Amino acid sequence: MMELPTLVENKEIVHVVPAGVDPLYLRELIHNFRNSVIALQTELLKFPQVECNVKHHFIKGAYCREIFIPAGTLIIGKIHKDECLVIVSKGRALVASEFAQREIIAPCSFVAPALTKQIGYHSEDTIWTTVHVTDETDIAKLEAELAYPDYPEEVDACH
């Protein structure tokens, strides 16, 4: 199994271990991320879900989705079809994907790669905005245009 790299952010080595979760269990999940993240998501959906306030912004050629994530929230993101710009204007989160793990501390921005699914534990109230290139303004249509509901077959071939 592939060992995930640990990124060095702000001169600190970051490990994604939310409080109360066995680190060995998390390590096992990360090693087989693509298969196990769906199982984790299924299990987490059995618990009460946190309501996150979402704001939608549109400009010519772009859609911005701004979400307020309360402290203590664990979020499993969607699989974006294309890369997108992420702007974190407030907060702190430990984020893991199948390729990396790191701590995100606002203010910061970065490009999130296409075809990855991320898990983020937000230790502080966070404002997380994604910017997508599109002319679509219908929220329901945007969901289908921008994200896959599950890993598509071509992901395994190219990642």
N, C-alpha and C positions, 0 to 999 in steps of 0.2 A: 504494500500500500504506500501511496505517496505521502511523505512527511510535509506538512504545511510549513512554509517559512514564517518566522517571527519577524515582523518589521520593527525597525527602531524608529520611533516617533518621539519628538521632543527629547531626544537623548535618553529615552527609557525603553527597555524591552517590555513589550506588552503581551500579556497572556489573557485570553478571553475565558474567564471563569466567574460567572455570576455567583453571588453569595448563595450559599445553601446547596449548590449543585456539586456533586462529586466530580473533581477534575479528571479522574480516569475515565469516567463515563463520557464527559465532554470530549476528551481526546479521542476516544473510540468513534464518537459520532463524526468528528471532523475528518478523521482518516477516510471515511467512506461517505463524504459529505452529500453528494448528489442523491444517494439512495436513502440515507438516514434523515436528511432534512425534511423530506416529505413525511416520514414516520413521526418525527418530532412535531411538525406542524399539525398533523392529525391528532396527536395526543394533547397538544396545547389548546386545540379548539374545543376540547371537552370541558375546559375551565371557563369561568366568566371572562369576557373580553373587555379590554380597556377601550373606552371611547376616545378617539383622537380627533381633534378639530382639524378639518381639511379646508384649505382655501384654494380656489382655482383661479389662475391668472392667465390671460391670453394677450399676446401681442402678435403682430404679423409674423408668421413663420415659426412661432414658438408657443408652447404650453408649459406653464410653471405650476407644479403641484406642491403647495406648502402645507406641511403637517406639523401640528403641535403634539409632541410626545411627552407625556408626564414621566417624571423621575420614577425609576423602578420598573419600567415597562420593557418587556422583551418583544421585539418585532421580527418577524420573518418576512422579508420582502418578496416581491414578485420577480419573475425572470424577465428582465427587460430585453426586448428584441434588439435594440440598438444601444450604443453607449449614450450616456446622458451626463449633463453637468449636475453636480450635487453641491449645494451651498448650505453649510451649517452655520446659521447666524447666532445660535444660542445653544448652550448645553455641552454635554459630554456623553460619549457612547463607546462601548467596546464592540467592535464589528468583526465578524469572521465570514469569509466566503471559502469556496473550495481552493482558492489560490493564496489567500493571505489572511492575517489577523492583525488588527491594529486598534489603537485608541484614537478616536476623533475628538478633538477639543476645539470648540468654537472660539473665535471665528476661523473658518477654513472653507476651502472649496477644492474639489477634485473631480476628475472624470471617472465615472463608474463604468467599468467595461460591460459590453453586451454579454448576454447569455450566462450571467452569473446570478446566483441567489445568495442573499446575505442575511445573516442573523445579527441583530443589534440589541445589546443590552444598554439601556439609557439610564445612567446613574444620576443624571440631572435632567430637569425639564429641558427639552430640546426642540428647536425649530429647524426642521430638515426640509429643504426645498430641492426638487428635481426639475431640471429644465430639459424639455424634449423638443426636437425639431419636428414640427408638424403644422399643417394649416387647419386641422380638424378642431372643432370647438364643441362637439357633442361629447359629453363626459362618457356616456355608455359606449360610443364608438371608439373613443380614445383607449378605453380599457383593452379592447380587442386589437387595436392597432399597435399599441406600445408594449404589451406584455403577453407572455405565454402563460396559460393556466398550469402547465406542467413542463418538465424538460422535454423539448422536441428531440426527435431522433438525431437530427444533424448536430446537436450539441456534443454528443459523444464522439462524433467523427472529427470535429474541429477543435476540441478542448482536451 
